[in-house]
Amino acid sequence: MTGIEQHQTHRGLPALAGLCGMSRASKSQWSLDESVTRLKRIHYVLRRVHETFIARIPGEPIYELKTIYSHHAYLCAEQVTSIRSRVSEMREPPLGLDKVPDPVLETTLDELSRCPDTAHFLAGVYAVVLPACIAACERLQRAAHPLADAPTVRISKLMAFELNELCTTGKKCIECLCTQENASTLAKWKNHLSAHIGSAGSVDGTETPQTTPPPPWYPTHEITYQHEPCRDERFRDPYNAGVNPEAFLYDDQYAARDKALMIYYKRLRELDVPEVMATILTDLGEEEPWEFHMEMSRQLWDEARHAMMGEVGFAAHNIDWTEIPINFTWSKNLNTQLTPRERHGVLFFIEQGLMPKTGKRYEWEVASDSGDPLAKLFQDFDWADEVLHAQIGRRWYVPRYNSLKEAMDYGDKSWSRVLSNWQEYKDLGLTEHHNWWPDLYSKVCLQRGVTPDPKVLAFNVTYQQKRADLETL
């Protein structure tokens, strides 16, 4: 019997903090360089997937996919950050994390980025690329030394767990959008991407490449994305700016319970913020460090969560949100009229404007007084999120200017330059700017069994000459 086999712990307590047995710990077929090499390859793939999720948000018309991409981009960003942190701990200055670890992996991710079709993109990312990442994480978890490289084992385990959740959601999306007509093409597309990954020796490079990469699936497509937001057919009258919810919310003559209904609308309309933030992130690209992309991806996901809070609020009150015009001209106008720095300036200016008592605190107080516990809950967390977002802006936006005032002025001036196109959209027949508020309010009052307040019914303030902060255009 060897020394390892004879080794005993006190009263049979788990050895080595429960990480593994003594026999496994005594095996030495591992190295720091191998750990770093595998992590860098997984890092590259997840970072590219993150970038692709972000880039697709504005041009994806389906509401549910916009929010899924927002969530999954954020989760990929968290995993990328955990890898970067781990690699930095393993004697790696300079880290070399911005280098392409394998040209075949690069062409694989380029193929995914070029994919113009939603069903093909979903199949590629959720049925091929991310499952390959999961397999790489699981191999790393098994191969890394459980004691010497315990931090790597831990993050590999967490990444595999979370990526499996992403794929579960993604595969449900594939099932919903896969048809008899596209099933055969989707199968060939998945085989194409799998062959690419195989030609790279798998995501982590642990397998021997058997073939050269297949020719490009999209040889004439450039890696591009759409600035102008798209919405699906459920978004009725999206150019409608005939109701100014801020004007209603800040008018003392209206009751808190009625204002809570308008707050739900404001939350759902926040879908336009991820559409703007996605273009900021994609346009700025490598001009900003990874930490900027990480924190902004968190903020983008928060804004998508806020939109879903509005959706839930309406559903809880038996309101079909598709019957209400959800305006998207804020994101459309910013994305098509301003530079990414100007868009960031507008975003920061609005965030800072939400910090005084007339901002998020006020919305929470209104929700608290409304008698609607769901509105109070959502505004509690919405307020907390916006405090975080203001801090993110101060870290990444303000340092570009000589003072906070200069930074604020730049955002204000940028926003003032945005043309609302109110009359143009009407002249083109895109909208009549119909006042939809009385119909919604009357329906809710009927459900509540109360008589509508004539003052609330008469509300008719538009965005024709006012911004969302109630400043004159």
N, C-alpha and C positions, 0 to 999 in steps of 0.2 A: 504494500500500500504506500502511495506517494505522500509527500508532505501535504499536498493540496487535499488529498482524500482524507487525511488524518485531521485536518484543521477543524476545530470545533469552536463554536461561539458560546457565550455564557448562557447556559440552560436552554440551548437551542434557538436563541433569538436570531432573527433574520440577519444574515451577513451583509456587509457592505451597504448599509442603509436601505436594503431591499432592492438595490439596483439589479443585482444578478447574483448567481452563485459563485463560489470561489473558483470552480473549474473554468467557468466562462471568463472570469476576470483574469485568469492566468494566460489566456491566449493572446498572442501579440501580433496577429496578422492585421495590423491597422496602422495608419500613420496620419499625422496632422495634415500633410499635403493632400492625401486622398480625401480627407474630410472637406478641406477647403475647395478642392477641384469640383467635387460633386455639388457642394452648396452653391458655387458660383454658376454652375450650369442651370440648376433649378431656379436660382435667382434671376437669371437672364430670361428664362421662359415666363416666369410669373410677372416680371416687370413688363414684358412685351404684351402679355395678356391684359394686364392692368391698363396699359396705354390704349389697347384696342377697345376694351370695354368703354373707356372714357370717350374715345373719339366717335363711337357709334351713337352716343346718347342723343345729340341734337337731331340727327337725321332719322332716327328710329321712330316711326309713327305710333307704335303700339305703347300705350301708357304703361301696362304691366312690365313690358320689357325695359322701358326707360328706368323704372325703379329697380328692377332686377340687376341691370347693368351697373347702376349706381351702387347697389349693395355689394355686388361681387367685385367691382373695382376696388372698393374700400378694403374688403377682406384680403384681396391679393396684395394691396399696398401694405397692410399690416404684416403679411408673411414676408414680403420683400424686406421690410424694415427689420424683422427678427433675424433674417439671414445676414443682412448687412451688419447688424450688431454682433452676431456670433463670429463672422469672419474677422471683424476688427479686433476680436479678442485673441486671435490665433496668429500672432506675429506676422501681420500682413500689411505693414505700411510700405509703399502705397497699396491700397486695397485692390485696385484693378477691377473694381466691380462695374465700371462703365464700359469695359471692353467686351467684344463679342467672343464668347468662349469657343464657338464652333460655327464656321460659315454655313454648314448645313442646317443647324438649328436656326440660324438667321433666315435662310430661305424658307424654312418651314413656317416661321412666324410671319414672314412677309406674305406668304400665301394666305394665311388667315386674315391679315390686315387688308388685303386686296379684295376679300370676298364681298361682293355687292349684295348678295341675297341673304335675307334673314335666316331662312331655314338652313341653308348651307353653313352659315356662320355658327348657328347654334349646334349643329351636328359636329362641326369641326372643333369647337372649343370644349363642349361638354361630353362628347363621345370619343374624342381622340386626344387632344392636347392635355386637358386637365387630368384625365385618367392616366396618361403617361407620367404626369408629374406626381400623381398619387403613388404609382408604382415605384418611382424613383425615391420618394420619401420613405416608403415602406422598406425598400432595400437598404437605404441609409440607416434607418432605425435598427435593422437587424445586423448590419455589417459594422457599424461604428462601435468602438470599444465602450461598453456600457458604464465603465467607471471613469476612465481617462477622458472620454469624450461625452460625458453625460449631458452637458448642455445641448450638444448637437442631437443626441437621441431624443431629448425632450421636444425640441422644436420640430423635429421630423415627425414625431408622433402627433403633435398638435396640428401641423400643416396637413397631414394625411386626413385627420379627422374632419377638419374644416373644409378641405377640398372635396371630400366625399359628400358633405352637405350641399355644396355648390352644385355638384354633378347631379345629385338627386333632384334638385329644383330644375336644373337645366334640361335633364332628360324628360321631365314632365312637359317642358316647353316644346321639346322636339316632337313628342307624341301628339301635342295639340296642333302643331303646324305641319307635320308630315302628312302628305296625301299619297294616294295611289299613283298620281302623276309624277311626283318628285321622288318617290321612294328609291327607284333604281339609280337615279343620278346621285342622291345623297349617299347611297352605299358606295358608289365608285369614288365620290369625293372623300369619304372617310378612309377608304383604302389608299387613296392618293396621299393623304396627310400621314397616315400610318407608315407608308413606304418612306416618306421623307424622314420621319423620326427614326425609323430603322436604319436609314442611311447615315444617321448621325451617331449610331451606336446607342440609341435610346436617349432620353432626356439627360440622364446622368453620365452617359458615355461608358457604361459598364459592359455593354454588349459589343461584339465584333460586327462592324458594318458588313452586310452581305452584298449590297448592291449600291450603285450610284443613285443619286436623287433622280426621281422622275422629272420630265420636262414640266414647266410651269402650267398650272391649271388656268391661270389668268395672265397670259403673257403680255397682253396689251393694257392691263390696268395698272395705274399708279396707286401708291398708298395715299389715298386722299380721304377726306371726310367732309361732311356737309355742315356749313355754318348755319344755314337757315333751318330753323326747327320745323319738324314735321309732326303732325298730330293725326291720329286715326279718325275714322268717320264718326265716332261717338262724340267728338268734340264739335258740337254744333255752334255755328256762328262764332268762331274763335277770334275774329277781328272786332267783336263787339266790345266797345269801351263806353257803353251807355250807363254803367253804374260805377260810381266811385265809392268803394267800401270804406276807405279811410275817412271820407267826409261824413259818412254815417256813424262810424265807430267813435269819432271824437266829438260828436254833437251831444251835448248834455241833455237835450230834450227827449232822447230815446232811452227806453228801458234796457237794462243789462241783458235780460233774457232774449230780447230781439237782437241785440248786438252780438250775442254768442252765435246766432245763426250766421251773421255776416263774418264772424271770425272763422267759422268752418270754411266758408267760401275763400277767405284769404289764405288759409292753409292749403287747400287743394290747388289754388292758383300758383302756389310756390313751385309747382313742377317746372316753371320757367327758369328757376334759379339753377338747377343742375344743367339745363341747356346752355346757360351762359357760362357757368364755371367750367364746363367741359371744353368750351372753345378757348377759354383762358389757359387751361392746362395744356391743351394740345398745341396751341399756337406758340406758347412760350417754350415748351419742350425743354431742351437742354440749357436754355438760358438761365433756368433756375435749378438749384440743387434738389436732390431727391427729397430732402426734408420738407421743402416747399410743396412738392407734389403729394407727399404723404398727408400733411395737415390739411391741404385743400381738398384732398379726396375724402377725408373725414367730413369736412364741412359740406361737400357736395352730397354725400350720403345722408347727412342730417337733413338737408333741405328736401331730399326725396322722401325721407320719413315724415317730414311735416306735411307734405302733400298727401301722403297716405292717411295721416291723422284727420285731415279734412274729409277724405273719402269715408273713413270709418264714422266720423261724426254725422255726416249726411245719412249713411246707411242706418245708424242707430236711431235716427229720427224718421226713417222710412222715406227718405228723399232720394230719388234717382238723379245722381249728379249729371248724367248725360242729358238731362232736360234743361240744364243751366248752361249758358254760354261761359266757358272757361277761357278767358282771354289769354292769348299768347304773344301779343304784340310787343310786350316789354322785352322778351328774349329775342324775338325776331328783329326788332329795331336795333337793339344793342349789338347783336351778332353781325348784323349787316352794315352798320353805320360807324362802329367804333373799332379802334385797335385793341388788342388784348390788354395793354396797359391801361387804356381808357376804361375798358369794361371792368377791370379790377378796381379802378378808382371809383366808379359808380357803386360797385358792390360794397367797397369799404365805407363810402359815404353813407349808404343806407344802413349798414350794420351799426355804425356809430350813432346814427339817429335813433336807433332802437334802444339805446342804453338809458336815456333820461326817463323820468317818471311818466312821460307821455308815450313811451315806447312799450317794450315788452312787459314791464311791471304793470302798466295800465291795462294791457290786454289780459293779464292774469287776474287783476282785480275785477275786471268786468266779468270774466268767466267765473270767478269765485262768487260774485253777487248774482249770477244768472240763475242759480238753482240747478244748473246742469253739471253734475259731477264729472262727466267725461270731458267737457270743455275745460273745467278747472284742471284736471289731470294733464291734458294735452298742453295747456298753456304753461303749466308749471315746468314741464320739460322743454318746451319750446323756448321759454325764457332762458333756462340754463344753457341750452345749446347756443343761443345767440350771444350770450356772454362769452362763451368759448370762441365763437366766430370773430367777435370783436378783438379778442386777444390774438388770434391767428393773424388778423389783419395788421395789428400793431407790430407783430414780429416780422411779417414778410412784405408789407406794403409801405408802411410809414418810413422805414430806414432809407428809402430811395429819395426822400425829400428832406429839406432842411429843418422842418418842424411839423408837428401834428397839424397845425393850421394850414400850412402849405399843402399837405397831403389831402386834407379835407377839401380845400378850395379846388384842387385839381379834379377830384371826384365830382364836386358840385358843377364845375364848369363843363366837364365831360358829359354829364347827364343833361345839362341845359342845351347842349348841341344836338341831342337826339331829337329828330323830327318824329312827332307822334303819328303823322300821316292820317290824322283823324278824318279830314275831309276827303283825302285821296282814296282811302279805303271805302268810304261811302260812295264816292263818285264812280268807282270801279264796280260797284254792285256787290262788294264783298260783305257788307254789313249795312244795316240801317241804324245801328247803335240802339237797338230796342231796349227799353227799360224793363228788364225781366224781374226786378225786385218785387213789385206788387203781387205778381202771380205766385212767386215762391212764398212770400210772407203769408198770403191769404191761405194757401194750401196748408202751411204749418199751423196756422191759427185754427183751421177747421179740424185738424188732427188733435189739437190740444183742447178743442171745445171752448174756445174763447173768441170774443169779438175782436176783429182787427182794430188796432189803434189808427184812427184816421191820419194822424201826423206821420206815422210810419208808412202807411200806404201812399202818402203823398210824396215820399222821398224821391227826388229826381235830379240828383247831382251827378254829372258825368265827368269823364277825363278830358273833355274837349280842350280846356284851358288849364288843367291842373295836373301836376305830377302826383305820384303816390305819396309824397311827403307834404302834399297840399300847397307846394310852391307853384306860382304861376309860370306857365310855359313861355 
